[in-house]
Amino acid sequence: MYRWFLLLLVCSACNRVFGIADTDLREILDAPAAPDADPRADHDGDGIKDVEDPCIASEVDLLIDSDGDTLANGDDPCPFDPAATGDADGDGIGDVCDPSGTPDRVRCVMALSDPDLNIAMWRVRDDPLSWQLYYPRALVASSAGSIAAGFSFESPAVTTIAVTGHVPPSTTRFAVYPRAAHGPAADEVGCELVAGTAWSLATAGSPQTSLGPYPASNNARFWMQLVVTPAANDSVTLRCRARLGTNPIAKVETRAALPAGTVGFATTAGGTVTSIVIYERDDAP
């Protein structure tokens, strides 16, 4: 009996990591409103239920120093850029990371350092083999496909989503969606890194802005910032800023009626997401 129980535990763990078969946890997470479908869930174990938690992230994310500037991520207003100098609006966030010219605050830092939490909080939307979620400190795509978070990153006011990661030269498009649907949808609007003769930044309905040539490295680091500002008639202003390698920052802006959903990522070939930081305006509720 003991051996059968042990085998059951081992197989359950394999299912959770490799997706061999559905588990009760997977059925909950695959629900369109997951993890809100289970009001008891507290995936990061901080004592705050997911339906009320403004930051579902590992405690380790707050302790490590990802940019090596001697400030732990939880104390660093610009946690993934050691060269954050200048602070024009005096809010403590360096200009290179600051979403706007008015005071902002950091609401949530995710270095994706807990593989169990990565698996629990992100779901693959199409090809189940495209994204690997069980690495520490990264969400890794090896082929074309997309993923979406199991909870909303937005607040009722102005929300900024800052993402860092890497894109290989084989990728022709890497997109970040502020409101990705449960599955791929034609009406999704987000910020996209687009490859051509030079890499560019684009959103639906806006002209592309050059990000410059692909850097010499074989896995270029990108930084992308999405600012979602509520507007009239259920539309929002979506402002995108991005940098590839050390190229200059490019900016685009569009107004669109975004569908309901959560943060998501899509790629044509591969890529890696290594961090997510959520900023809010100080006057946000």
matplotlib code that plots the C-alpha trace (Angstrom):
import matplotlib.pyplot as plt

x = [0.0, 2.8, 4.5, 1.3, 0.8, 4.4, 4.0, 0.8, 2.7, 5.6, 3.2, 1.2, 4.4, 5.3, 1.9, 2.3, 5.7, 5.4, 1.7, 1.3, -2.3, -4.7, -4.6, -7.1, -4.7, -4.5, -8.3, -8.6, -5.9, -7.4, -10.7, -11.2, -11.1, -8.3, -7.1, -10.1, -12.2, -11.0, -11.3, -9.3, -6.1, -3.0, -0.3, 2.6, 1.8, 1.9, -1.4, -3.3, -5.8, -5.1, -8.4, -7.2, -3.4, -1.9, 1.3, 1.3, 5.1, 7.6, 9.2, 12.6, 11.8, 11.9, 15.2, 17.5, 19.4, 18.9, 20.8, 23.7, 23.4, 23.4, 19.7, 17.4, 14.6, 12.0, 13.9, 14.9, 12.6, 14.4, 15.2, 16.4, 18.6, 21.7, 22.2, 19.1, 20.3, 18.3, 14.9, 13.1, 9.8, 11.4, 9.5, 12.5, 12.3, 15.1, 14.1, 15.1, 12.4, 9.9, 6.6, 5.5, 6.4, 4.2, 5.0, 4.7, 5.2, 6.4, 3.5, 5.0, 8.4, 8.5, 11.9, 10.1, 12.4, 10.1, 9.4, 6.4, 4.8, 5.7, 3.8, 0.9, 0.4, 1.0, -0.7, 0.3, -2.5, -1.7, 1.2, 1.8, 5.5, 6.3, 6.9, 8.7, 7.5, 9.5, 12.9, 13.8, 13.9, 12.6, 9.7, 11.3, 9.9, 11.7, 9.2, 6.2, 3.4, 1.9, 1.2, -1.1, -1.1, -3.7, -4.5, -4.9, -2.0, -4.1, -5.5, -8.5, -6.1, -2.9, -0.9, 2.6, 3.9, 7.7, 9.2, 12.8, 14.0, 15.9, 15.0, 17.1, 17.9, 15.5, 12.5, 10.7, 8.1, 7.8, 4.6, 3.6, -0.2, -1.6, -4.9, -4.3, -7.3, -7.6, -6.6, -5.2, -7.6, -7.7, -8.5, -5.6, -3.6, -0.1, 3.5, 5.5, 9.2, 9.3, 12.3, 13.1, 16.0, 16.1, 14.1, 11.2, 8.5, 4.8, 1.3, -1.9, -2.9, 0.4, 3.4, 6.5, 9.4, 12.9, 14.8, 18.0, 19.9, 20.0, 22.9, 26.0, 25.1, 23.1, 20.5, 19.7, 18.3, 15.1, 13.3, 9.7, 7.3, 3.5, 1.5, -2.2, -4.3, -8.1, -10.0, -13.7, -15.9, -14.1, -10.9, -7.4, -4.3, -1.6, 1.9, 4.9, 8.6, 11.3, 15.0, 16.9, 20.4, 22.0, 20.0, 18.1, 14.6, 11.7, 8.2, 4.7, 1.2, -2.3, -5.9, -7.9, -10.8, -8.8, -10.6, -10.8, -7.8, -4.4, -0.8, 0.5, 3.4, 3.6, 6.6, 7.2, 10.2, 11.6, 12.4, 12.7, 10.9, 13.2, 11.3, 8.1, 7.6, 4.2, 4.2, 1.2, 0.5, 0.6, -3.0, -4.2, -6.9]
y = [0.0, 2.4, 1.8, 2.6, 5.8, 6.8, 6.1, 8.2, 11.2, 10.8, 10.6, 13.6, 15.7, 14.5, 15.5, 19.0, 19.6, 17.8, 18.0, 14.2, 14.2, 16.6, 17.1, 18.8, 21.8, 22.0, 21.8, 24.8, 26.8, 26.0, 27.7, 31.1, 33.0, 31.0, 31.1, 33.2, 30.1, 28.9, 31.8, 29.8, 29.8, 31.4, 30.3, 32.4, 31.4, 34.9, 34.6, 36.8, 34.9, 35.3, 37.1, 39.9, 39.7, 42.7, 40.8, 37.0, 36.5, 34.4, 35.8, 35.0, 37.6, 40.3, 39.2, 38.6, 41.4, 40.8, 43.8, 43.6, 47.2, 46.0, 46.7, 43.7, 43.6, 44.4, 47.6, 48.6, 50.9, 49.9, 46.3, 45.1, 48.0, 48.9, 52.1, 53.8, 57.4, 60.7, 61.1, 64.0, 63.7, 62.8, 59.6, 57.5, 55.6, 56.3, 57.9, 54.8, 52.7, 55.5, 54.9, 58.6, 62.1, 61.9, 60.0, 56.2, 53.4, 49.7, 47.4, 44.0, 42.5, 39.1, 37.5, 34.3, 32.5, 29.8, 27.1, 25.8, 29.2, 29.7, 26.4, 27.3, 30.9, 30.6, 28.5, 27.7, 28.8, 26.7, 24.4, 22.6, 22.1, 25.7, 27.3, 25.7, 27.1, 25.0, 26.8, 29.1, 32.8, 32.5, 31.6, 30.0, 29.6, 27.2, 27.4, 29.3, 29.7, 31.8, 31.9, 33.9, 34.6, 33.2, 36.5, 40.1, 42.6, 45.7, 48.1, 50.5, 53.4, 53.7, 50.5, 49.9, 46.4, 46.3, 43.1, 42.0, 39.0, 37.7, 37.1, 34.9, 36.1, 33.4, 35.1, 37.4, 38.6, 38.7, 40.2, 41.3, 41.6, 43.6, 41.5, 38.2, 36.0, 32.4, 31.3, 33.1, 35.8, 38.0, 41.1, 41.1, 44.3, 44.5, 45.7, 43.8, 43.4, 42.9, 41.7, 42.9, 44.7, 46.2, 45.4, 47.6, 48.2, 48.2, 48.0, 47.4, 50.5, 52.3, 52.6, 50.7, 52.5, 51.3, 49.6, 49.4, 46.3, 43.1, 43.2, 41.1, 38.6, 35.5, 36.1, 39.8, 41.3, 43.3, 45.6, 46.5, 48.8, 48.9, 51.7, 51.1, 54.2, 53.9, 56.1, 56.7, 54.2, 51.2, 52.0, 52.5, 54.3, 51.8, 53.3, 51.1, 51.7, 49.2, 48.7, 45.8, 45.4, 48.8, 50.4, 53.6, 53.4, 53.4, 54.5, 54.0, 54.7, 53.7, 53.8, 50.6, 48.8, 46.0, 42.7, 41.2, 39.1, 39.0, 39.6, 37.2, 36.6, 35.3, 34.4, 33.1, 31.0, 31.5, 33.9, 34.2, 36.4, 36.9, 39.5, 41.5, 44.6, 46.3, 50.1, 52.1, 55.8, 57.0, 58.2, 54.7, 53.3]
z = [0.0, 0.9, -2.5, -4.3, -2.3, -3.1, -6.8, -6.8, -5.3, -7.8, -10.8, -9.5, -9.4, -12.9, -14.2, -12.7, -14.3, -17.6, -18.3, -18.8, -17.6, -16.0, -12.2, -9.9, -9.8, -13.6, -13.9, -11.6, -13.5, -16.9, -15.9, -17.7, -14.4, -12.8, -10.0, -8.9, -9.6, -6.2, -3.6, -1.1, -3.2, -1.9, -4.4, -3.0, 0.6, 2.0, 3.9, 1.4, -0.8, -4.5, -5.1, -2.7, -3.3, -5.2, -5.8, -6.2, -6.2, -4.3, -1.2, -2.8, -5.5, -2.9, -1.4, -4.4, -6.1, -9.8, -11.1, -8.7, -7.4, -3.7, -3.3, -3.0, -5.5, -2.9, -1.9, -5.4, -7.3, -10.5, -9.7, -13.1, -14.2, -12.3, -14.3, -13.1, -12.7, -12.6, -11.0, -12.7, -10.7, -7.4, -6.7, -6.0, -9.3, -11.8, -15.0, -17.1, -15.2, -14.5, -16.2, -16.3, -15.3, -12.2, -9.0, -9.3, -6.9, -7.3, -6.5, -7.4, -8.3, -10.0, -10.7, -11.4, -9.0, -7.7, -10.4, -8.5, -8.5, -12.2, -13.0, -10.9, -12.1, -15.8, -18.5, -22.0, -24.4, -27.6, -28.2, -24.8, -25.6, -26.6, -23.2, -20.2, -16.9, -14.4, -14.6, -11.7, -12.6, -16.1, -18.4, -21.4, -24.9, -27.2, -30.2, -31.4, -28.8, -26.1, -22.4, -20.1, -16.4, -14.1, -12.4, -13.4, -13.1, -13.6, -11.1, -11.7, -12.4, -14.4, -14.4, -15.9, -16.7, -17.2, -18.6, -19.2, -21.1, -24.1, -27.7, -30.1, -33.7, -35.0, -33.5, -35.9, -33.4, -29.6, -28.1, -24.6, -24.1, -21.1, -21.4, -23.0, -23.5, -22.2, -25.7, -28.7, -29.9, -33.0, -31.0, -28.7, -28.6, -27.1, -27.6, -30.1, -31.0, -34.7, -36.7, -40.2, -41.7, -38.2, -35.1, -34.3, -31.7, -32.8, -31.5, -33.5, -35.3, -34.8, -37.1, -36.2, -34.5, -35.0, -32.2, -34.2, -35.5, -33.6, -31.1, -31.7, -29.0, -29.9, -27.3, -27.0, -23.8, -24.2, -21.8, -22.6, -20.7, -21.2, -19.7, -19.6, -18.9, -18.7, -21.1, -22.0, -23.9, -22.4, -24.3, -22.9, -24.0, -24.4, -24.4, -25.2, -24.6, -25.5, -25.8, -27.4, -26.2, -25.8, -28.7, -28.0, -26.4, -28.9, -28.1, -29.6, -28.4, -29.4, -28.1, -28.2, -26.6, -25.0, -24.3, -20.9, -19.9, -18.1, -19.0, -21.7, -24.0, -27.6, -29.8, -33.3, -32.4, -28.9, -26.1, -22.4, -19.8, -16.8, -14.8, -14.4, -12.4, -11.8, -11.2, -10.2, -9.9, -6.3, -6.6, -7.5, -5.2]

ax = plt.figure().add_subplot(projection="3d")
ax.plot(x, y, z, "-o")
ax.set_aspect("equal")
plt.show()
